[in-house]
Amino acid sequence: MTRGRSNEAEFARARHAIPGGVDSPVRAYGSVGGTPRFLVRARGASVWDVEGREYTDLVCSWGPALLGHAHPEVVAAVQQAAADGLSFGAPTPGETLLAEEIRARVPGAEKVRLVSTGTEATMTALRLARGATGRPLVVKFAGHYHGHSDGLLAQAGSGVATQGLPGSAGVPEPIAAQTLVLPYNDLAALATAFAAHPGRIAAVITEAAGANAGVLRPDPGFNAALARICHENGTLLVLDEVLTGFRVGPAGWWGLDETPFTPDLVTFGKVVGGGMPLAALGGRPELMDLLAPLGPVYQAGTLSGNPLAVAAGLATLRLADATVYAHVDRAAGVVADAVERELAAAGVAAVVPRAGNLFSIAFRTGTVRDYDDARDQEDWRYPPFFAAMLEQGVSLPPSVYEAWFLSSAHDDAALDRILRALPAAASAAAAATPPPQH
């Protein structure tokens, strides 16, 4: 234990200096209750809080820790980069190497622009789509999260769903009106939108596989149909792989999708930065060359392509070989199967939606295909489930509307700890009672 420190004291102190005591809302444990764990160290499949307690981690920094925390080769790459300088505000050879690595994995990303966050990547992709088409409107799907830029927060999943918010204050109505929100996995709704707004839709943006309202897997052929419908209407398809990119496979969900298709623009984040602030967007040259300095669509960032983040991302992608993905797939399958099995044994109505090695819990019967399905569940069963796992030393995402993440560092000992914790957590979920209605 760190002398004299506790999670409660850290949270109380943080609330005096930071809104809500956190720098990203879901970290506040608002939907699960209790005190957030203030982490001070991580290695492999484990994290440690300020009290010195170890937890087997199923958050993995919300995805980036594909290789586990503090992988020695990634840390060494960052240390070497730091020794050479923290930031230059000038081009570096590493940026080109990382862009080439992305291109090799996702051929549709023929040219790549590095930015600092997933929000910045999707925001830039939509600005580029509007610049390329001269059109104002964007289509997104309910329950999909594409960052916190003004036009994309309506029915956005992730922390917005966790907080029970329809969107965000501070977004002017004219900006919100530029985004059409449709039900996911509903091609008829998309056709209706195109018929209602002929020649006005610049882009359709979709998570490659939904993972911000719990896991929402695309129907077979859905993404390919999106590409076809978009191109028939002169519209660009933006595939958001910020979360799935290089996590569910070497080419992200695009590489796993059953039906071949080619998006116009792809956004990446999380794994591409190896745990440091870095994201990217890519596409074919005639689109990407519309970005400044070659074209009229402006985007810039002082820390874009930061050498430390580039070093972490490049090391992570080079280490993420077939063996890594096979291990993560197997480990995720073991845990997802066990969650499903233990909840059923406890008599809890629940399903475990999956997309590659990502999965989540929905406390309901039947499939989960869209945002309405995801919200139609007994979500009040998750807080006691979460608390029971945490008490036994397993850290889950602090929201039922988030995906679970494993890594290549989740060995048999880590999996055993998770499996041993599940029966008590399932019993806690079974014993839960709904909150009083007001």
C-alpha positions in Angstrom: 0.0 0.0 0.0 1.1 3.5 -0.7 1.6 5.0 2.7 -1.4 6.9 4.0 -3.4 6.8 0.7 -6.7 5.3 0.0 -9.1 5.3 -3.0 -11.7 7.2 -1.0 -9.2 9.9 0.0 -7.9 10.2 -3.6 -11.4 10.5 -4.9 -12.4 13.2 -2.4 -9.2 15.1 -3.2 -9.8 14.8 -7.0 -13.4 16.1 -6.7 -12.0 19.4 -5.4 -9.8 19.9 -8.4 -11.4 18.0 -11.3 -15.1 18.0 -12.3 -16.6 14.8 -10.9 -13.1 13.8 -9.8 -12.3 12.2 -13.2 -11.1 13.3 -16.6 -13.5 10.9 -18.5 -17.0 10.4 -17.2 -17.4 6.6 -17.1 -14.4 6.4 -14.7 -16.5 7.9 -12.0 -18.3 4.6 -11.3 -21.6 6.6 -11.6 -23.6 3.6 -13.0 -22.1 0.9 -10.8 -21.7 2.8 -7.5 -18.8 2.7 -5.1 -15.4 4.5 -5.2 -13.3 4.5 -8.4 -10.0 2.7 -8.0 -7.1 5.1 -8.5 -4.5 3.1 -10.3 -0.8 3.6 -9.9 0.8 0.6 -11.7 0.1 -2.0 -14.3 1.9 -5.0 -15.7 0.7 -7.8 -17.9 -2.9 -8.7 -17.0 -2.9 -6.9 -13.7 -3.3 -3.4 -12.3 -2.7 -2.1 -8.8 -4.5 0.7 -7.0 -3.1 3.3 -4.5 -3.9 0.9 -1.6 -1.6 -1.7 -3.2 -4.4 -4.1 -4.2 -3.9 -6.1 -7.4 -6.8 -6.7 -9.9 -6.9 -8.9 -12.9 -7.8 -6.3 -15.6 -10.6 -6.7 -18.1 -10.5 -3.0 -19.2 -7.0 -3.0 -20.7 -7.1 0.8 -20.9 -10.3 0.5 -23.0 -8.6 -1.6 -25.6 -5.0 -0.4 -26.3 -3.3 -3.0 -24.0 -3.5 -5.8 -26.6 -0.2 -7.1 -25.4 -1.0 -6.6 -21.8 0.2 -3.6 -19.7 3.8 -2.4 -19.8 5.0 -4.9 -22.3 8.8 -4.7 -22.0 9.5 -4.1 -25.7 6.9 -1.4 -25.9 8.2 0.3 -22.8 11.8 0.1 -24.1 10.7 1.7 -27.4 9.1 4.6 -25.6 12.0 5.0 -23.3 14.4 5.3 -26.3 12.1 7.8 -28.0 11.9 9.8 -24.8 15.6 9.9 -24.5 15.8 11.4 -28.0 13.2 14.1 -27.2 9.6 14.4 -26.2 8.2 16.4 -29.1 9.7 18.2 -32.1 6.8 19.9 -33.9 8.4 18.6 -37.1 8.2 15.5 -39.2 9.9 12.3 -38.0 10.8 9.1 -39.7 8.7 7.1 -37.2 5.5 8.7 -38.5 6.2 7.2 -42.0 7.0 3.8 -40.6 3.7 3.7 -38.6 1.7 4.9 -41.6 3.3 2.2 -43.7 2.5 -0.4 -41.1 -1.2 0.6 -41.1 -1.2 0.5 -44.9 0.2 -3.0 -44.9 -2.6 -4.2 -42.6 -5.5 -2.3 -44.2 -4.9 -1.9 -47.9 -7.8 0.6 -48.2 -5.9 3.0 -46.1 -3.5 4.0 -48.9 -2.6 7.3 -47.3 -2.7 7.9 -43.5 -2.8 11.1 -41.4 -1.8 10.7 -37.7 -3.7 12.6 -35.1 -3.9 12.5 -31.3 -7.3 11.1 -30.4 -10.2 9.0 -31.8 -12.4 12.0 -31.5 -10.0 14.0 -33.7 -9.8 11.2 -36.2 -13.6 10.8 -36.7 -14.1 14.6 -36.7 -11.5 15.0 -39.4 -12.9 12.2 -41.5 -16.3 13.8 -41.5 -14.9 17.2 -42.4 -13.0 15.6 -45.2 -16.2 13.8 -46.4 -18.0 17.1 -46.4 -15.2 18.8 -48.2 -15.0 16.1 -50.8 -18.8 15.9 -51.5 -19.9 19.5 -50.8 -22.8 18.1 -48.8 -23.8 19.0 -45.3 -25.5 15.9 -43.7 -24.0 12.9 -41.9 -25.8 9.6 -41.0 -24.8 7.8 -37.8 -26.4 4.9 -36.0 -28.0 5.0 -32.5 -25.7 3.5 -29.9 -22.5 4.1 -31.9 -19.9 6.3 -30.3 -17.6 8.3 -32.5 -16.0 10.6 -30.0 -17.3 13.8 -28.4 -17.3 16.3 -31.3 -20.5 18.3 -31.4 -22.3 16.6 -34.3 -21.8 13.0 -33.1 -23.1 12.9 -29.5 -26.8 12.2 -30.3 -27.7 8.7 -29.0 -24.0 8.0 -28.8 -23.6 5.0 -26.6 -20.5 4.7 -24.4 -20.4 7.2 -21.5 -23.5 9.0 -22.9 -25.5 5.8 -22.5 -23.9 5.1 -19.1 -25.0 8.5 -17.9 -28.5 8.0 -19.4 -28.2 11.1 -21.5 -29.9 11.7 -24.9 -26.9 13.7 -26.1 -25.0 16.7 -24.6 -25.8 20.2 -23.5 -23.8 22.8 -25.4 -24.4 21.4 -28.9 -26.3 24.1 -30.9 -29.5 22.8 -32.6 -28.3 23.7 -36.1 -25.2 21.5 -35.6 -27.2 18.7 -34.2 -29.6 18.9 -37.1 -26.7 18.0 -39.5 -26.6 14.5 -38.1 -29.3 11.9 -38.9 -29.5 9.2 -36.3 -30.8 5.8 -37.6 -31.4 2.4 -36.0 -28.4 0.1 -36.4 -28.7 -3.0 -38.7 -31.6 -1.4 -40.5 -31.0 -0.9 -44.2 -34.5 0.1 -44.9 -34.1 3.1 -42.6 -31.0 4.1 -44.5 -32.8 3.9 -47.8 -35.6 6.1 -46.4 -33.0 8.7 -45.2 -31.4 8.8 -48.7 -34.9 9.2 -50.3 -35.7 12.0 -47.9 -32.5 13.9 -48.3 -31.4 13.4 -52.0 -27.9 14.8 -52.8 -27.4 16.1 -49.2 -25.7 13.2 -47.3 -22.0 13.5 -47.3 -21.1 10.4 -45.3 -22.4 7.5 -43.3 -20.3 6.7 -40.3 -20.5 3.4 -38.6 -18.5 1.5 -36.0 -17.0 -1.5 -37.9 -18.6 -3.6 -35.2 -20.5 -1.8 -32.5 -18.8 -1.9 -29.1 -20.1 1.2 -27.2 -23.6 0.1 -26.3 -22.3 -3.2 -25.2 -21.3 -5.2 -28.3 -23.6 -4.7 -31.3 -22.4 -7.1 -34.1 -23.3 -6.0 -37.6 -25.7 -8.4 -39.4 -23.9 -10.5 -42.1 -23.4 -8.3 -45.2 -24.5 -5.1 -43.4 -21.3 -3.2 -43.8 -21.0 -4.3 -47.4 -24.5 -3.1 -48.1 -23.7 0.3 -46.5 -20.8 0.7 -48.9 -23.0 -0.2 -51.9 -25.8 2.1 -50.9 -23.4 5.0 -50.1 -21.7 4.7 -53.4 -24.9 4.5 -55.3 -25.8 7.8 -53.8 -22.5 9.6 -54.1 -21.9 9.3 -50.4 -18.8 8.3 -48.5 -18.6 5.4 -46.0 -16.5 6.2 -42.9 -15.6 3.0 -41.1 -14.8 3.7 -37.4 -12.2 1.2 -36.2 -11.0 3.3 -33.3 -11.9 0.5 -31.0 -11.9 -2.6 -33.2 -8.9 -1.7 -35.3 -5.9 -4.0 -34.8 -7.7 -5.4 -31.7 -10.0 -8.0 -33.1 -7.6 -9.0 -35.8 -4.5 -7.8 -37.7 -6.7 -5.8 -40.0 -9.4 -5.0 -37.5 -13.0 -5.9 -38.1 -12.6 -5.0 -41.8 -10.4 -8.1 -42.0 -12.9 -10.3 -40.3 -16.1 -9.2 -42.0 -17.8 -12.0 -43.9 -18.6 -10.0 -47.0 -15.8 -8.1 -48.7 -16.2 -4.3 -49.0 -14.1 -1.2 -49.2 -14.8 1.8 -47.1 -13.8 5.3 -48.3 -12.3 6.4 -45.0 -11.2 4.4 -42.0 -10.4 5.8 -38.5 -8.1 4.1 -36.0 -7.3 4.6 -32.3 -6.6 2.7 -29.1 -4.2 -0.1 -30.2 -2.6 2.0 -33.0 -1.1 4.1 -30.2 -0.1 1.2 -28.0 -1.6 2.9 -25.0 -0.4 6.5 -25.7 -2.4 9.4 -27.2 -2.4 8.6 -31.0 -5.1 7.9 -33.6 -5.2 8.0 -37.4 -7.4 8.2 -40.4 -6.8 6.6 -43.8 -8.3 6.3 -47.2 -7.5 6.5 -50.9 -5.2 9.2 -52.2 -7.7 11.3 -54.0 -9.6 11.8 -50.7 -6.7 12.0 -48.3 -4.9 14.6 -50.6 -7.7 17.0 -50.0 -6.2 17.5 -46.5 -3.9 20.5 -46.0 -1.2 21.2 -47.1 -2.2 19.6 -50.4 -5.9 20.4 -50.3 -8.5 22.8 -48.9 -9.6 20.7 -45.9 -7.7 22.0 -42.9 -6.5 19.8 -40.1 -3.5 20.3 -37.8 -2.1 19.3 -34.4 0.9 20.3 -32.5 1.3 16.8 -31.0 0.1 14.9 -34.1 2.5 12.0 -34.7 4.2 12.6 -31.3 7.4 10.5 -31.4 6.7 8.7 -28.1 3.2 7.7 -29.2 4.4 6.6 -32.6 7.1 4.5 -31.0 4.5 2.8 -28.7 2.1 2.2 -31.6 4.8 0.9 -34.0 6.2 -1.5 -31.4 2.7 -2.8 -30.5 1.7 -3.4 -34.1 5.0 -5.2 -34.9 4.6 -7.5 -31.9 0.9 -8.2 -32.6 1.3 -11.3 -34.8 -0.9 -14.3 -35.4 0.1 -15.9 -32.1 -1.0 -12.8 -30.2 -4.5 -12.7 -31.9 -5.0 -16.5 -31.4 -4.2 -16.2 -27.7 -6.5 -13.2 -27.2 -9.3 -14.9 -29.1 -9.0 -18.1 -27.0 -8.8 -16.2 -23.7 -11.8 -14.1 -24.6 -13.8 -17.2 -25.6 -13.0 -18.9 -22.3 -14.2 -15.9 -20.3 -17.3 -15.2 -22.4 -18.4 -18.8 -22.3 -17.9 -18.9 -18.5 -19.9 -15.6 -18.0 -22.8 -17.1 -20.1 -22.6 -20.4 -18.2 -22.5 -19.0 -14.7 -25.3 -16.5 -15.2 -27.5 -19.2 -16.6 -26.6 -21.5 -13.7 -27.7 -18.7 -11.3 -31.0 -18.3 -13.2 -30.2 -14.9 -14.6 -31.7 -14.0 -18.0 -28.7 -12.8 -19.9 -26.9 -13.0 -23.2 -23.3 -12.3 -24.1 -23.1 -10.5 -27.5 -19.8 -11.1 -29.2 -17.8 -9.6 -32.1 -14.5 -11.3 -32.6 -12.7 -11.2 -29.2 -14.9 -8.4 -27.9 -18.0 -9.2 -25.8 -20.3 -7.8 -23.2 -23.3 -8.7 -21.0 -26.9 -7.8 -21.7 -29.3 -8.8 -18.9 -32.2 -9.9 -21.2 -33.3 -12.7 -23.4 -33.0 -12.7 -27.2 -30.5 -11.2 -29.5 -29.1 -7.7 -29.3 -29.0 -6.1 -32.7 -29.4 -2.4 -32.0 -29.5 0.3 -29.4 -33.1 -0.2 -28.4 -32.3 -3.9 -27.7 -29.2 -2.9 -25.7 -31.2 -0.6 -23.5 -34.1 -3.1 -23.1 -32.4 -5.0 -20.3 -32.3 -5.3 -16.5 -29.2 -3.2 -16.3 -29.7 -2.8 -12.6 -28.2 -6.3 -12.2 -24.8 -5.2 -13.4 -23.7 -3.0 -10.4 -23.8 -5.9 -7.9 -22.2 -8.2 -10.5 -19.5 -5.6 -11.0 -19.0 -5.1 -7.3 -18.7 -8.8 -6.6 -16.0 -9.2 -9.2 -14.1 -6.2 -8.0 -14.2 -7.5 -4.4 -12.6 -10.7 -5.6 -9.9 -8.8 -7.5 -11.2 -8.7 -11.0 -11.7 -5.2 -12.6 -14.5 -5.0 -15.2 -15.6 -2.0 -17.3 -17.6 0.2 -14.9 -20.7 0.2 -17.2 -22.8 -2.5 -18.7 -22.7 -0.6 -22.0 -19.0 -1.2 -22.6 -17.1 -4.1 -24.1 -14.7 -6.3 -22.2 -11.1 -6.6 -23.2 -8.5 -9.3 -22.8 -4.8 -9.4 -23.8 -2.1 -11.8 -24.8 -0.9 -11.4 -21.1 -4.0 -13.1 -19.8 -2.5 -16.4 -19.0 -4.1 -19.4 -17.4 -3.5 -18.0 -13.9 -5.3 -14.8 -14.8 -8.2 -16.7 -16.5 -8.5 -18.9 -13.4 -8.9 -15.9 -11.2 -11.7 -14.6 -13.4 -13.4 -17.9 -13.6 -13.3 -18.4 -9.8 -14.8 -15.0 -9.3 -17.8 -15.5 -11.6 -20.1 -17.7 -9.5 -20.4 -15.2 -6.7 -20.9 -12.4 -9.1 -23.6 -14.3 -10.9 -25.3 -14.9 -7.6 -25.1 -11.2 -6.8 -26.8 -10.4 -10.1 -29.5 -13.0 -9.4 -30.2 -11.5 -6.0 -30.4 -7.9 -7.3 -33.7 -6.0 -7.1 -34.8 -3.2 -9.4 -34.6 0.3 -8.2 -37.8 2.0 -6.9 -39.8 3.7 -9.5 -40.4 7.5 -9.1 
